[in-house]
Amino acid sequence: MTGTGEVATAVAAVIFDTDGVITRTATVHAAAWAALFDSFLRDRAARTGEPFVAFSDEDYRRFVDGLPRYEGVRRFLESRGITLPDGSPSDPPEASTVCGLGNRKNDAFLAEIAAHGVEPFETTLELVRALRSAGVGTAAVSASENCAAILAAAGAADLFDVRVDGLDIRSLQLAPKPEPDLFLEAARRLGVAPADAAVVEDALAGVEAGRRGGFGLVIGVDRTGHASDLLSHGADIVVSDLAELAVDDGLLVRRHPPADPDRRRPPGPATPLRPLLPHHAPDR
């Protein structure tokens, strides 16, 4: 399965982002962020007389997608020239602090999950199962402290050898994306070198983190029509869904040529495929 337009790569492990790649929760996050910031910005406009400019999809992609929630609050407010005190994680949701706003967003997200559950991308789970059958290690990564609950609600918790999430960011003092700390910690726990692992991400900060971390393959997942942005931030290839990928004889293979030629970086010098390394799942 190495014909024209296909990608074949040997990897020892594949590290998956959670929201938007494993589970259909990216839209829930985006809606919770929009509700939070639009309410905050309307109240601010009424107090100050400044014009109200709504939180946009572009704001979500550029400033909060893939980041821990307090960092997302901070970066978005900075983009609008707004400064608030950090406060503390124990701040109530109505507090006018970075942590207060982050807690308000988290409450909205958890309420949505409680009401409607979590739906996985079945094509992602199929790929994960195929990788595990081939002896390839798998990890789930998320900046969210709710990652374990999200994976459990989606019925996907047992499919990953390793999970690195927002709780680890806090306890291990890992830098958020676009720094590669989350992915490097996942590779360390899997016992593989970054060069022998692939990263799968839908966020700009995430593909940039994969590139900065020196991972052997960075796969962007474009569900919103921003393939060129994912490529420019570090993705080697972009797929619209992980149904485009398969595992064949120990290789991660692209099933079909991409419909959009912009979803693939221009070919460079041929690189020999690395042999598939034996994987031994670490103790949890």
Sequence and secondary structure as in RCSB ss.txt:
>XXXX:A:sequence
MTGTGEVATAVAAVIFDTDGVITRTATVHAAAWAALFDSFLRDRAARTGEPFVAFSDEDYRRFVDGLPRYEGVRR
FLESRGITLPDGSPSDPPEASTVCGLGNRKNDAFLAEIAAHGVEPFETTLELVRALRSAGVGTAAVSASENCAAI
LAAAGAADLFDVRVDGLDIRSLQLAPKPEPDLFLEAARRLGVAPADAAVVEDALAGVEAGRRGGFGLVIGVDRTG
HASDLLSHGADIVVSDLAELAVDDGLLVRRHPPADPDRRRPPGPATPLRPLLPHHAPDR
>XXXX:A:secstr
   TT  EEE SEEEEESBTTTBTTHHHHHHHHHHHHHHHHHHHHHHH        HHHIIIIITTS HHHHHHH
HHHHTT       TT  TTSSSHHHHHHHHHHHHHHHHHHH   B HHHHHHHHHHHHTT EEEEE S TTHHHH
HHHTT GGG SEEE HHHHHHHT   TTSSHHHHHHHHHHT  GGGEEEEESSHHHHHHHHHTT SEEEEE SSS
 HHHHHHTT SEEESSGGGEEEETTEEEESS  SSGGGB    S               
